[in-house]
Each structure stands twice: as structure tokens, then as C-alpha cells.
């Protein structure tokens, strides 16, 4: 498993820092439940936001 895929998998399984936990806090819904595809898509969306933010703040 490559380093990015490993990080992705770890993020999906980390209950207090993962995307589901963040969505539970944002939506004020502690019982929020997402299936694996939803978690994967949400994680990829969060990664994309970080990458876009980092690329737009690079040297000009």
C-alpha cells in the first residue's frame, strides 16, 4: 500500500479526527451514520479542498 493510500485508509478509520466525526460535529448530529462509499467520497472531498488550498497559496 502506498503512503497516500495508507493515509487515506487511516483517516477513514480514525473516529475522533475522521470525516464522519467532523460531519457529526458540523451537523450537530452525533448519531450520523455514513456508508463506506459516503465516507470515501467525503474523505476525497476533504483531501481535494486541502490540495486546492495549498496550491493556491503557493509562490506567485
PQR file of N, CA, C, O and H, with PARSE charges and radii, in Angstrom:
ATOM      1  N   UNK A   1       0.855  -1.175   0.000 -0.4000 1.5000
ATOM      2  CA  UNK A   1       0.000   0.000   0.000 -0.0000 2.0000
ATOM      3  C   UNK A   1       0.898   1.234   0.000  0.5500 1.7000
ATOM      4  O   UNK A   1       1.822   1.341   0.807 -0.5500 1.4000
ATOM      5  N   UNK A   2       0.619   2.162  -0.910 -0.4000 1.5000
ATOM      6  CA  UNK A   2       1.407   3.384  -0.990 -0.0000 2.0000
ATOM      7  C   UNK A   2       1.114   4.318   0.171  0.5500 1.7000
ATOM      8  O   UNK A   2       0.125   4.138   0.881 -0.5500 1.4000
ATOM      9  H   UNK A   2      -0.132   2.075  -1.565  0.4000 1.0000
ATOM     10  N   UNK A   3       1.978   5.327   0.371 -0.4000 1.5000
ATOM     11  CA  UNK A   3       1.801   6.217   1.519 -0.0000 2.0000
ATOM     12  C   UNK A   3       0.495   7.020   1.484  0.5500 1.7000
ATOM     13  O   UNK A   3      -0.124   7.226   2.528 -0.5500 1.4000
ATOM     14  H   UNK A   3       2.781   5.474  -0.205  0.4000 1.0000
ATOM     15  N   UNK A   4       0.069   7.474   0.307 -0.4000 1.5000
ATOM     16  CA  UNK A   4      -1.182   8.225   0.228 -0.0000 2.0000
ATOM     17  C   UNK A   4      -2.387   7.346   0.523  0.5500 1.7000
ATOM     18  O   UNK A   4      -3.300   7.753   1.241 -0.5500 1.4000
ATOM     19  H   UNK A   4       0.571   7.308  -0.542  0.4000 1.0000
ATOM     20  N   UNK A   5      -2.386   6.153  -0.027 -0.4000 1.5000
ATOM     21  CA  UNK A   5      -3.490   5.231   0.216 -0.0000 2.0000
ATOM     22  C   UNK A   5      -3.542   4.827   1.684  0.5500 1.7000
ATOM     23  O   UNK A   5      -4.621   4.674   2.257 -0.5500 1.4000
ATOM     24  H   UNK A   5      -1.645   5.822  -0.610  0.4000 1.0000
ATOM     25  N   UNK A   6      -2.378   4.658   2.285 -0.4000 1.5000
ATOM     26  CA  UNK A   6      -2.298   4.320   3.698 -0.0000 2.0000
ATOM     27  C   UNK A   6      -2.871   5.450   4.554  0.5500 1.7000
ATOM     28  O   UNK A   6      -3.620   5.203   5.499 -0.5500 1.4000
ATOM     29  H   UNK A   6      -1.502   4.783   1.820  0.4000 1.0000
ATOM     30  N   UNK A   7      -2.516   6.682   4.219 -0.4000 1.5000
ATOM     31  CA  UNK A   7      -3.031   7.838   4.947 -0.0000 2.0000
ATOM     32  C   UNK A   7      -4.543   7.948   4.777  0.5500 1.7000
ATOM     33  O   UNK A   7      -5.261   8.241   5.733 -0.5500 1.4000
ATOM     34  H   UNK A   7      -1.907   6.883   3.451  0.4000 1.0000
ATOM     35  N   UNK A   8      -5.021   7.715   3.564 -0.4000 1.5000
ATOM     36  CA  UNK A   8      -6.454   7.737   3.274 -0.0000 2.0000
ATOM     37  C   UNK A   8      -7.182   6.707   4.133  0.5500 1.7000
ATOM     38  O   UNK A   8      -8.197   7.019   4.755 -0.5500 1.4000
ATOM     39  H   UNK A   8      -4.439   7.478   2.787  0.4000 1.0000
ATOM     40  N   UNK A   9      -6.671   5.493   4.165 -0.4000 1.5000
ATOM     41  CA  UNK A   9      -7.302   4.422   4.938 -0.0000 2.0000
ATOM     42  C   UNK A   9      -7.296   4.751   6.421  0.5500 1.7000
ATOM     43  O   UNK A   9      -8.280   4.499   7.117 -0.5500 1.4000
ATOM     44  H   UNK A   9      -5.846   5.239   3.660  0.4000 1.0000
ATOM     45  N   UNK A  10      -6.199   5.311   6.910 -0.4000 1.5000
ATOM     46  CA  UNK A  10      -6.105   5.664   8.325 -0.0000 2.0000
ATOM     47  C   UNK A  10      -7.119   6.749   8.672  0.5500 1.7000
ATOM     48  O   UNK A  10      -7.766   6.686   9.718 -0.5500 1.4000
ATOM     49  H   UNK A  10      -5.400   5.516   6.344  0.4000 1.0000
ATOM     50  N   UNK A  11      -7.258   7.739   7.799 -0.4000 1.5000
ATOM     51  CA  UNK A  11      -8.206   8.827   8.041 -0.0000 2.0000
ATOM     52  C   UNK A  11      -9.635   8.342   8.100  0.5500 1.7000
ATOM     53  O   UNK A  11     -10.445   8.884   8.852 -0.5500 1.4000
ATOM     54  H   UNK A  11      -6.733   7.790   6.949  0.4000 1.0000
ATOM     55  N   UNK A  12      -9.955   7.337   7.324 -0.4000 1.5000
ATOM     56  CA  UNK A  12     -11.310   6.808   7.311 -0.0000 2.0000
ATOM     57  C   UNK A  12     -11.624   6.036   8.582  0.5500 1.7000
ATOM     58  O   UNK A  12     -12.791   5.893   8.945 -0.5500 1.4000
ATOM     59  H   UNK A  12      -9.297   6.897   6.713  0.4000 1.0000
ATOM     60  N   UNK A  13     -10.598   5.537   9.264 -0.4000 1.5000
ATOM     61  CA  UNK A  13     -10.824   4.694  10.442 -0.0000 2.0000
ATOM     62  C   UNK A  13     -10.589   5.423  11.754  0.5500 1.7000
ATOM     63  O   UNK A  13     -10.807   4.845  12.819 -0.5500 1.4000
ATOM     64  H   UNK A  13      -9.650   5.653   8.969  0.4000 1.0000
ATOM     65  N   UNK A  14     -10.149   6.679  11.708 -0.4000 1.5000
ATOM     66  CA  UNK A  14      -9.847   7.414  12.924 -0.0000 2.0000
ATOM     67  C   UNK A  14     -11.108   8.117  13.418  0.5500 1.7000
ATOM     68  O   UNK A  14     -11.504   9.135  12.851 -0.5500 1.4000
ATOM     69  H   UNK A  14      -9.972   7.148  10.843  0.4000 1.0000
ATOM     70  N   UNK A  15     -11.744   7.594  14.462 -0.4000 1.5000
ATOM     71  CA  UNK A  15     -13.062   8.087  14.847 -0.0000 2.0000
ATOM     72  C   UNK A  15     -13.109   9.538  15.310  0.5500 1.7000
ATOM     73  O   UNK A  15     -14.105  10.214  15.052 -0.5500 1.4000
ATOM     74  H   UNK A  15     -11.423   6.767  14.923  0.4000 1.0000
ATOM     75  N   UNK A  16     -12.093  10.043  15.973 -0.4000 1.5000
ATOM     76  CA  UNK A  16     -12.187  11.399  16.514 -0.0000 2.0000
ATOM     77  C   UNK A  16     -11.564  12.447  15.611  0.5500 1.7000
ATOM     78  O   UNK A  16     -11.605  13.634  15.936 -0.5500 1.4000
ATOM     79  H   UNK A  16     -11.283   9.494  16.182  0.4000 1.0000
ATOM     80  N   UNK A  17     -10.995  12.048  14.497 -0.4000 1.5000
ATOM     81  CA  UNK A  17     -10.426  13.027  13.579 -0.0000 2.0000
ATOM     82  C   UNK A  17     -10.846  12.768  12.143  0.5500 1.7000
ATOM     83  O   UNK A  17     -10.466  13.515  11.242 -0.5500 1.4000
ATOM     84  H   UNK A  17     -10.962  11.084  14.233  0.4000 1.0000
ATOM     85  N   UNK A  18     -11.611  11.738  11.925 -0.4000 1.5000
ATOM     86  CA  UNK A  18     -12.013  11.372  10.580 -0.0000 2.0000
ATOM     87  C   UNK A  18     -13.172  12.196  10.060  0.5500 1.7000
ATOM     88  O   UNK A  18     -13.744  13.002  10.794 -0.5500 1.4000
ATOM     89  H   UNK A  18     -11.920  11.131  12.657  0.4000 1.0000
ATOM     90  N   UNK A  19     -13.518  12.002   8.811 -0.4000 1.5000
ATOM     91  CA  UNK A  19     -14.571  12.799   8.179 -0.0000 2.0000
ATOM     92  C   UNK A  19     -15.953  12.603   8.797  0.5500 1.7000
ATOM     93  O   UNK A  19     -16.743  13.545   8.834 -0.5500 1.4000
ATOM     94  H   UNK A  19     -13.053  11.348   8.215  0.4000 1.0000
ATOM     95  N   UNK A  20     -16.256  11.419   9.275 -0.4000 1.5000
ATOM     96  CA  UNK A  20     -17.575  11.192   9.883 -0.0000 2.0000
ATOM     97  C   UNK A  20     -17.680  11.982  11.181  0.5500 1.7000
ATOM     98  O   UNK A  20     -18.702  12.617  11.441 -0.5500 1.4000
ATOM     99  H   UNK A  20     -15.614  10.653   9.245  0.4000 1.0000
ATOM    100  N   UNK A  21     -16.632  11.946  11.994 -0.4000 1.5000
ATOM    101  CA  UNK A  21     -16.627  12.713  13.245 -0.0000 2.0000
ATOM    102  C   UNK A  21     -16.808  14.203  12.954  0.5500 1.7000
ATOM    103  O   UNK A  21     -17.592  14.880  13.618 -0.5500 1.4000
ATOM    104  H   UNK A  21     -15.802  11.430  11.782  0.4000 1.0000
ATOM    105  N   UNK A  22     -16.073  14.710  11.953 -0.4000 1.5000
ATOM    106  CA  UNK A  22     -16.181  16.123  11.598 -0.0000 2.0000
ATOM    107  C   UNK A  22     -17.590  16.476  11.137  0.5500 1.7000
ATOM    108  O   UNK A  22     -18.097  17.545  11.476 -0.5500 1.4000
ATOM    109  H   UNK A  22     -15.436  14.159  11.414  0.4000 1.0000
ATOM    110  N   UNK A  23     -18.223  15.607  10.378 -0.4000 1.5000
ATOM    111  CA  UNK A  23     -19.591  15.849   9.921 -0.0000 2.0000
ATOM    112  C   UNK A  23     -20.580  15.791  11.079  0.5500 1.7000
ATOM    113  O   UNK A  23     -21.545  16.555  11.108 -0.5500 1.4000
ATOM    114  H   UNK A  23     -17.812  14.738  10.102  0.4000 1.0000
ATOM    115  N   UNK A  24     -20.351  14.904  12.020 -0.4000 1.5000
ATOM    116  CA  UNK A  24     -21.231  14.829  13.193 -0.0000 2.0000
ATOM    117  C   UNK A  24     -21.196  16.132  13.967  0.5500 1.7000
ATOM    118  O   UNK A  24     -22.228  16.615  14.430 -0.5500 1.4000
ATOM    119  H   UNK A  24     -19.567  14.283  11.996  0.4000 1.0000
ATOM    120  N   UNK A  25     -20.006  16.699  14.105 -0.4000 1.5000
ATOM    121  CA  UNK A  25     -19.858  17.974  14.818 -0.0000 2.0000
ATOM    122  C   UNK A  25     -20.499  19.100  14.006  0.5500 1.7000
ATOM    123  O   UNK A  25     -21.276  19.885  14.548 -0.5500 1.4000
ATOM    124  H   UNK A  25     -19.167  16.306  13.729  0.4000 1.0000
ATOM    125  N   UNK A  26     -20.181  19.185  12.717 -0.4000 1.5000
ATOM    126  CA  UNK A  26     -20.695  20.266  11.871 -0.0000 2.0000
ATOM    127  C   UNK A  26     -22.219  20.252  11.785  0.5500 1.7000
ATOM    128  O   UNK A  26     -22.853  21.307  11.776 -0.5500 1.4000
ATOM    129  H   UNK A  26     -19.549  18.546  12.277  0.4000 1.0000
ATOM    130  N   UNK A  27     -22.794  19.080  11.723 -0.4000 1.5000
ATOM    131  CA  UNK A  27     -24.252  18.959  11.579 -0.0000 2.0000
ATOM    132  C   UNK A  27     -24.968  18.818  12.920  0.5500 1.7000
ATOM    133  O   UNK A  27     -26.193  18.715  12.975 -0.5500 1.4000
ATOM    134  H   UNK A  27     -22.280  18.223  11.730  0.4000 1.0000
ATOM    135  N   UNK A  28     -24.181  18.814  14.004 -0.4000 1.5000
ATOM    136  CA  UNK A  28     -24.752  18.648  15.353 -0.0000 2.0000
ATOM    137  C   UNK A  28     -25.640  17.422  15.412  0.5500 1.7000
ATOM    138  O   UNK A  28     -26.755  17.458  15.933 -0.5500 1.4000
ATOM    139  H   UNK A  28     -23.186  18.898  13.960  0.4000 1.0000
ATOM    140  N   UNK A  29     -25.114  16.330  14.861 -0.4000 1.5000
ATOM    141  CA  UNK A  29     -25.862  15.079  14.785 -0.0000 2.0000
ATOM    142  C   UNK A  29     -24.958  13.923  15.211  0.5500 1.7000
ATOM    143  O   UNK A  29     -24.350  13.275  14.359 -0.5500 1.4000
ATOM    144  H   UNK A  29     -24.209  16.301  14.438  0.4000 1.0000
ATOM    145  N   UNK A  30     -24.858  13.653  16.517 -0.4000 1.5000
ATOM    146  CA  UNK A  30     -23.947  12.616  16.994 -0.0000 2.0000
ATOM    147  C   UNK A  30     -24.267  11.212  16.484  0.5500 1.7000
ATOM    148  O   UNK A  30     -23.413  10.326  16.526 -0.5500 1.4000
ATOM    149  H   UNK A  30     -25.351  14.180  17.209  0.4000 1.0000
ATOM    150  N   UNK A  31     -25.483  11.008  16.010 -0.4000 1.5000
ATOM    151  CA  UNK A  31     -25.836   9.672  15.529 -0.0000 2.0000
ATOM    152  C   UNK A  31     -25.688   9.526  14.016  0.5500 1.7000
ATOM    153  O   UNK A  31     -26.096   8.513  13.448 -0.5500 1.4000
ATOM    154  H   UNK A  31     -26.177  11.727  15.976  0.4000 1.0000
ATOM    155  N   UNK A  32     -25.108  10.528  13.364 -0.4000 1.5000
ATOM    156  CA  UNK A  32     -24.928  10.471  11.912 -0.0000 2.0000
ATOM    157  C   UNK A  32     -24.174   9.206  11.519  0.5500 1.7000
ATOM    158  O   UNK A  32     -23.153   8.865  12.117 -0.5500 1.4000
ATOM    159  H   UNK A  32     -24.777  11.351  13.826  0.4000 1.0000
ATOM    160  N   UNK A  33     -24.684   8.529  10.523 -0.4000 1.5000
ATOM    161  CA  UNK A  33     -24.066   7.305  10.042 -0.0000 2.0000
ATOM    162  C   UNK A  33     -23.914   7.387   8.533  0.5500 1.7000
ATOM    163  O   UNK A  33     -24.869   7.716   7.829 -0.5500 1.4000
ATOM    164  H   UNK A  33     -25.513   8.806  10.038  0.4000 1.0000
ATOM    165  N   UNK A  34     -22.732   7.093   8.034 -0.4000 1.5000
ATOM    166  CA  UNK A  34     -22.461   7.107   6.601 -0.0000 2.0000
ATOM    167  C   UNK A  34     -21.949   5.740   6.177  0.5500 1.7000
ATOM    168  O   UNK A  34     -21.231   5.080   6.929 -0.5500 1.4000
ATOM    169  H   UNK A  34     -21.956   6.825   8.606  0.4000 1.0000
ATOM    170  N   UNK A  35     -22.318   5.313   4.968 -0.4000 1.5000
ATOM    171  CA  UNK A  35     -21.797   4.038   4.482 -0.0000 2.0000
ATOM    172  C   UNK A  35     -20.366   4.244   3.955  0.5500 1.7000
ATOM    173  O   UNK A  35     -19.888   5.376   3.879 -0.5500 1.4000
ATOM    174  H   UNK A  35     -22.902   5.849   4.358  0.4000 1.0000
ATOM    175  N   UNK A  36     -19.701   3.167   3.601 -0.4000 1.5000
ATOM    176  CA  UNK A  36     -18.295   3.243   3.180 -0.0000 2.0000
ATOM    177  C   UNK A  36     -18.096   4.154   1.973  0.5500 1.7000
ATOM    178  O   UNK A  36     -17.121   4.904   1.924 -0.5500 1.4000
ATOM    179  H   UNK A  36     -20.089   2.247   3.663  0.4000 1.0000
ATOM    180  N   UNK A  37     -19.002   4.102   1.001 -0.4000 1.5000
ATOM    181  CA  UNK A  37     -18.868   4.958  -0.177 -0.0000 2.0000
ATOM    182  C   UNK A  37     -19.006   6.433   0.195  0.5500 1.7000
ATOM    183  O   UNK A  37     -18.278   7.275  -0.330 -0.5500 1.4000
ATOM    184  H   UNK A  37     -19.794   3.493   1.041  0.4000 1.0000
ATOM    185  N   UNK A  38     -19.915   6.742   1.075 -0.4000 1.5000
ATOM    186  CA  UNK A  38     -20.093   8.129   1.507 -0.0000 2.0000
ATOM    187  C   UNK A  38     -18.863   8.623   2.260  0.5500 1.7000
ATOM    188  O   UNK A  38     -18.429   9.758   2.064 -0.5500 1.4000
ATOM    189  H   UNK A  38     -20.507   6.058   1.502  0.4000 1.0000
ATOM    190  N   UNK A  39     -18.307   7.786   3.113 -0.4000 1.5000
ATOM    191  CA  UNK A  39     -17.101   8.164   3.856 -0.0000 2.0000
ATOM    192  C   UNK A  39     -15.936   8.360   2.891  0.5500 1.7000
ATOM    193  O   UNK A  39     -15.172   9.317   3.027 -0.5500 1.4000
ATOM    194  H   UNK A  39     -18.660   6.864   3.273  0.4000 1.0000
ATOM    195  N   UNK A  40     -15.796   7.473   1.930 -0.4000 1.5000
ATOM    196  CA  UNK A  40     -14.721   7.580   0.937 -0.0000 2.0000
ATOM    197  C   UNK A  40     -14.863   8.885   0.144  0.5500 1.7000
ATOM    198  O   UNK A  40     -13.883   9.606  -0.043 -0.5500 1.4000
ATOM    199  H   UNK A  40     -16.416   6.697   1.819  0.4000 1.0000
ATOM    200  N   UNK A  41     -16.068   9.184  -0.315 -0.4000 1.5000
ATOM    201  CA  UNK A  41     -16.290  10.410  -1.079 -0.0000 2.0000
ATOM    202  C   UNK A  41     -16.038  11.657  -0.238  0.5500 1.7000
ATOM    203  O   UNK A  41     -15.437  12.618  -0.718 -0.5500 1.4000
ATOM    204  H   UNK A  41     -16.864   8.598  -0.163  0.4000 1.0000
ATOM    205  N   UNK A  42     -16.485  11.646   0.990 -0.4000 1.5000
ATOM    206  CA  UNK A  42     -16.266  12.777   1.880 -0.0000 2.0000
ATOM    207  C   UNK A  42     -14.783  12.970   2.154  0.5500 1.7000
ATOM    208  O   UNK A  42     -14.294  14.100   2.177 -0.5500 1.4000
ATOM    209  H   UNK A  42     -16.974  10.865   1.380  0.4000 1.0000
ATOM    210  N   UNK A  43     -14.071  11.877   2.361 -0.4000 1.5000
ATOM    211  CA  UNK A  43     -12.627  11.954   2.604 -0.0000 2.0000
ATOM    212  C   UNK A  43     -11.911  12.513   1.386  0.5500 1.7000
ATOM    213  O   UNK A  43     -11.033  13.366   1.518 -0.5500 1.4000
ATOM    214  H   UNK A  43     -14.469  10.959   2.343  0.4000 1.0000
ATOM    215  N   UNK A  44     -12.280  12.041   0.202 -0.4000 1.5000
ATOM    216  CA  UNK A  44     -11.651  12.548  -1.022 -0.0000 2.0000
ATOM    217  C   UNK A  44     -11.954  14.036  -1.215  0.5500 1.7000
ATOM    218  O   UNK A  44     -11.089  14.791  -1.660 -0.5500 1.4000
ATOM    219  H   UNK A  44     -12.994  11.349   0.095  0.4000 1.0000
ATOM    220  N   UNK A  45     -13.166  14.457  -0.887 -0.4000 1.5000
ATOM    221  CA  UNK A  45     -13.530  15.865  -0.983 -0.0000 2.0000
ATOM    222  C   UNK A  45     -12.668  16.708  -0.045  0.5500 1.7000
ATOM    223  O   UNK A  45     -12.176  17.767  -0.434 -0.5500 1.4000
ATOM    224  H   UNK A  45     -13.869  13.844  -0.526  0.4000 1.0000
ATOM    225  N   UNK A  46     -12.487  16.241   1.185 -0.4000 1.5000
ATOM    226  CA  UNK A  46     -11.660  16.969   2.152 -0.0000 2.0000
ATOM    227  C   UNK A  46     -10.211  17.050   1.684  0.5500 1.7000
ATOM    228  O   UNK A  46      -9.572  18.093   1.826 -0.5500 1.4000
ATOM    229  H   UNK A  46     -12.888  15.381   1.501  0.4000 1.0000
ATOM    230  N   UNK A  47      -9.691  15.968   1.130 -0.4000 1.5000
ATOM    231  CA  UNK A  47      -8.318  15.964   0.604 -0.0000 2.0000
ATOM    232  C   UNK A  47      -8.209  16.959  -0.550  0.5500 1.7000
ATOM    233  O   UNK A  47      -7.239  17.713  -0.633 -0.5500 1.4000
ATOM    234  H   UNK A  47     -10.210  15.121   1.014  0.4000 1.0000
ATOM    235  N   UNK A  48      -9.197  16.959  -1.435 -0.4000 1.5000
ATOM    236  CA  UNK A  48      -9.176  17.881  -2.574 -0.0000 2.0000
ATOM    237  C   UNK A  48      -9.186  19.337  -2.106  0.5500 1.7000
ATOM    238  O   UNK A  48      -8.474  20.170  -2.666 -0.5500 1.4000
ATOM    239  H   UNK A  48      -9.984  16.346  -1.368  0.4000 1.0000
ATOM    240  N   UNK A  49      -9.985  19.648  -1.085 -0.4000 1.5000
ATOM    241  CA  UNK A  49     -10.017  21.015  -0.556 -0.0000 2.0000
ATOM    242  C   UNK A  49      -8.648  21.435  -0.040  0.5500 1.7000
ATOM    243  O   UNK A  49      -8.207  22.559  -0.281 -0.5500 1.4000
ATOM    244  H   UNK A  49     -10.563  18.971  -0.630  0.4000 1.0000
ATOM    245  N   UNK A  50      -7.976  20.534   0.668 -0.4000 1.5000
ATOM    246  CA  UNK A  50      -6.646  20.844   1.195 -0.0000 2.0000
ATOM    247  C   UNK A  50      -5.657  21.054   0.064  0.5500 1.7000
ATOM    248  O   UNK A  50      -4.879  22.007   0.086 -0.5500 1.4000
ATOM    249  H   UNK A  50      -8.334  19.621   0.863  0.4000 1.0000
ATOM    250  N   UNK A  51      -5.683  20.167  -0.929 -0.4000 1.5000
ATOM    251  CA  UNK A  51      -4.761  20.290  -2.054 -0.0000 2.0000
ATOM    252  C   UNK A  51      -4.998  21.585  -2.829  0.5500 1.7000
ATOM    253  O   UNK A  51      -4.042  22.259  -3.209 -0.5500 1.4000
ATOM    254  H   UNK A  51      -6.316  19.393  -0.947  0.4000 1.0000
ATOM    255  N   UNK A  52      -6.249  21.935  -3.064 -0.4000 1.5000
ATOM    256  CA  UNK A  52      -6.555  23.180  -3.769 -0.0000 2.0000
ATOM    257  C   UNK A  52      -6.134  24.397  -2.962  0.5500 1.7000
ATOM    258  O   UNK A  52      -5.597  25.356  -3.516 -0.5500 1.4000
ATOM    259  H   UNK A  52      -7.026  21.387  -2.755  0.4000 1.0000
ATOM    260  N   UNK A  53      -6.370  24.362  -1.672 -0.4000 1.5000
ATOM    261  CA  UNK A  53      -5.971  25.474  -0.810 -0.0000 2.0000
ATOM    262  C   UNK A  53      -4.452  25.630  -0.816  0.5500 1.7000
ATOM    263  O   UNK A  53      -3.940  26.747  -0.886 -0.5500 1.4000
ATOM    264  H   UNK A  53      -6.805  23.583  -1.222  0.4000 1.0000
ATOM    265  N   UNK A  54      -3.733  24.508  -0.743 -0.4000 1.5000
ATOM    266  CA  UNK A  54      -2.275  24.558  -0.733 -0.0000 2.0000
ATOM    267  C   UNK A  54      -1.709  25.009  -2.072  0.5500 1.7000
ATOM    268  O   UNK A  54      -0.704  25.718  -2.109 -0.5500 1.4000
ATOM    269  H   UNK A  54      -4.149  23.600  -0.687  0.4000 1.0000
ATOM    270  N   UNK A  55      -2.335  24.610  -3.167 -0.4000 1.5000
ATOM    271  CA  UNK A  55      -1.816  25.003  -4.479 -0.0000 2.0000
ATOM    272  C   UNK A  55      -2.097  26.468  -4.763  0.5500 1.7000
ATOM    273  O   UNK A  55      -1.324  27.111  -5.474 -0.5500 1.4000
ATOM    274  H   UNK A  55      -3.152  24.033  -3.138  0.4000 1.0000
ATOM    275  N   UNK A  56      -3.181  27.012  -4.227 -0.4000 1.5000
ATOM    276  CA  UNK A  56      -3.496  28.421  -4.477 -0.0000 2.0000
ATOM    277  C   UNK A  56      -2.696  29.352  -3.571  0.5500 1.7000
ATOM    278  O   UNK A  56      -2.621  30.552  -3.837 -0.5500 1.4000
ATOM    279  H   UNK A  56      -3.809  26.489  -3.650  0.4000 1.0000
ATOM    280  N   UNK A  57      -2.105  28.826  -2.516 -0.4000 1.5000
ATOM    281  CA  UNK A  57      -1.330  29.672  -1.611 -0.0000 2.0000
ATOM    282  C   UNK A  57       0.176  29.524  -1.846  0.5500 1.7000
ATOM    283  O   UNK A  57       0.984  29.979  -1.036 -0.5500 1.4000
ATOM    284  H   UNK A  57      -2.166  27.851  -2.300  0.4000 1.0000
ATOM    285  N   UNK A  58       0.539  28.896  -2.942 -0.4000 1.5000
ATOM    286  CA  UNK A  58       1.941  28.692  -3.279 -0.0000 2.0000
ATOM    287  C   UNK A  58       2.603  29.971  -3.768  0.5500 1.7000
ATOM    288  O   UNK A  58       1.962  31.018  -3.852 -0.5500 1.4000
ATOM    289  H   UNK A  58      -0.118  28.527  -3.600  0.4000 1.0000
ATOM    290  N   UNK A  59       3.890  29.881  -4.090 -0.4000 1.5000
ATOM    291  CA  UNK A  59       4.615  31.081  -4.559 -0.0000 2.0000
ATOM    292  C   UNK A  59       4.039  31.608  -5.873  0.5500 1.7000
ATOM    293  O   UNK A  59       3.614  30.842  -6.737 -0.5500 1.4000
ATOM    294  H   UNK A  59       4.411  29.030  -4.022  0.4000 1.0000
ATOM    295  N   UNK A  60       4.036  32.906  -5.995 -0.4000 1.5000
ATOM    296  CA  UNK A  60       3.473  33.532  -7.205 -0.0000 2.0000
ATOM    297  C   UNK A  60       4.517  33.754  -8.265  0.5500 1.7000
ATOM    298  O   UNK A  60       4.207  34.269  -9.339 -0.5500 1.4000
ATOM    299  H   UNK A  60       4.381  33.529  -5.293  0.4000 1.0000
TER
END
